[in-house]
Amino acid sequence: MAAATAVTARRGNDQFRGLFSDTWSVTATLNASSLVDGAGETNTITVPGVKLGDIVTNISMGVDVSGLSITPYVSAADTVSIRFQNESTATVDLASTTVRCVVVRLV
């Protein structure tokens, strides 16, 4: 694996000013079920104020999720859903972990 070169990083939120009318920083503890190859499940987090059309911009898990596809989305008012899909050819049993995500509402 090659190391990245000529990296530019910028910290701050001024580049988003005027783009979002609301944002939510979400932290929750989640203990997903053991999933055999080809199986999936959807877990939910109650997030007061979010609604359909809001965007989950990213998600971070505190454990290795190798072999799983993870899809976060707003599935209903006040609800963020996280879909776990195992396509690893083995059973995956994630430990209980901290999940972090950001939800935004466009202007």
C-alpha positions in Angstrom: 0.0 0.0 0.0 1.4 3.4 -0.9 1.2 6.4 1.4 -0.7 9.4 0.2 1.3 12.5 -0.8 0.4 16.1 -1.4 -2.5 15.8 1.1 -4.5 18.9 1.8 -6.9 19.0 4.8 -9.0 21.8 6.0 -10.7 22.0 9.3 -13.7 24.2 10.0 -17.3 24.6 9.1 -17.4 27.8 7.1 -17.5 25.9 3.8 -21.0 24.5 4.8 -22.4 27.8 5.9 -25.8 28.3 4.2 -25.9 24.7 2.9 -27.7 23.0 5.8 -30.7 24.4 7.7 -30.2 21.8 10.5 -27.6 19.3 11.6 -27.6 16.4 14.2 -24.5 14.8 15.6 -25.6 11.4 16.8 -23.8 9.0 19.2 -25.4 5.7 20.2 -24.5 2.3 21.5 -25.5 -0.5 19.2 -25.2 -4.3 19.5 -26.1 -5.8 16.1 -27.0 -9.5 15.8 -24.7 -12.2 14.6 -25.1 -12.4 10.8 -24.5 -15.4 8.6 -23.2 -14.9 5.1 -25.9 -13.3 2.9 -28.0 -12.2 5.9 -28.8 -8.6 6.9 -30.6 -6.7 9.5 -31.7 -3.1 10.1 -31.3 -1.4 13.5 -32.8 1.9 14.4 -31.8 4.9 16.5 -34.4 7.5 17.7 -33.2 11.0 16.7 -35.8 13.6 17.6 -36.4 16.1 14.8 -35.0 14.2 11.8 -37.5 13.6 9.0 -37.7 11.9 5.6 -35.5 13.7 3.1 -32.7 14.4 5.7 -29.3 12.9 4.8 -27.0 10.7 6.9 -23.7 12.1 5.6 -21.4 9.5 7.3 -21.2 6.8 9.9 -18.4 5.6 12.2 -18.3 2.3 14.1 -16.1 1.6 17.0 -15.3 -2.0 15.8 -14.0 -3.6 12.7 -16.8 -4.1 10.2 -14.8 -5.9 7.6 -17.1 -7.9 5.2 -20.2 -5.9 6.1 -22.0 -3.3 4.0 -23.4 -0.6 6.2 -26.1 1.8 4.9 -27.4 4.5 7.2 -30.5 6.5 6.3 -33.5 8.4 7.7 -36.3 5.9 7.5 -39.1 7.9 9.2 -39.7 10.9 11.3 -37.3 10.8 14.4 -35.7 7.6 13.1 -32.3 6.8 11.7 -31.9 3.3 10.4 -28.7 1.4 9.9 -28.7 -1.6 7.5 -26.0 -4.2 8.0 -25.5 -6.7 5.2 -23.0 -9.6 5.5 -21.3 -10.6 2.2 -18.1 -11.9 3.8 -18.7 -15.7 3.2 -18.4 -16.2 7.0 -20.6 -15.4 10.1 -19.9 -12.0 11.5 -20.8 -11.1 15.1 -20.0 -7.5 15.9 -19.3 -6.6 19.5 -21.5 -3.9 21.2 -20.0 -0.6 20.0 -20.4 3.1 19.8 -22.0 4.4 16.5 -21.5 8.0 15.4 -23.2 9.7 12.5 -24.1 13.1 11.2 -27.5 13.9 9.8 -28.1 17.1 7.8 -31.1 18.9 6.3 -30.5 20.8 3.2 -31.7 24.4 3.0 
